[in-house]
Amino acid sequence: MIEWLGWALAMWSLAGLAFAVWTIANLAPRARANHRWYRAHFAAYPAERRALVPGVR
């Protein structure tokens, strides 16, 4: 996601921004769903681990 945000910034166009937003809209919910799945299936999964950005819920 950071890569595509950087690419959108470098391109400075609506198309670049749209692609970055679309990518984030796709990957962020998947990261949260995978995080919930790991928490539900693995007892030793660290409780302090975050789904997307370390330290941000």
Order of alpha helices (4+ residues) and beta strands (2+ residues): alpha-alpha
